[in-house]
Amino acid sequence: MPPSPKNHRPLGQIARAVIEIAFIIFLFYANLLMGEFNRTSGAGKTLAFALHDILTRENLTIAVIAAFIGYIAFEYLRKKNSRL
């Protein structure tokens, strides 16, 4: 008998949350990296130089906060859509 779709395992929900938050953080840093290469597109700019510029504590804090807000917003929309 297939499991009920309403009966989610807590570990599965946590894993999905971690994956979604990590993906949002990845998109944030990808956007920063593209912006870094567009802003400073001078000769001699390397990937290591760009990564050194964007991997800061401030950017990580912003990325994590934005990822949690994004995850909460998507969960709200997912739950709202499932009630329809």
ABEGO torsion letter per residue (X at the ends): XBBBAABBBAAAAAAAAAAAAAAAAAAAAAAAAAAAAAABABBGBBAAAAAAAABBAAAAAAAAAAAAAAAAAAAAAAAAAAAX
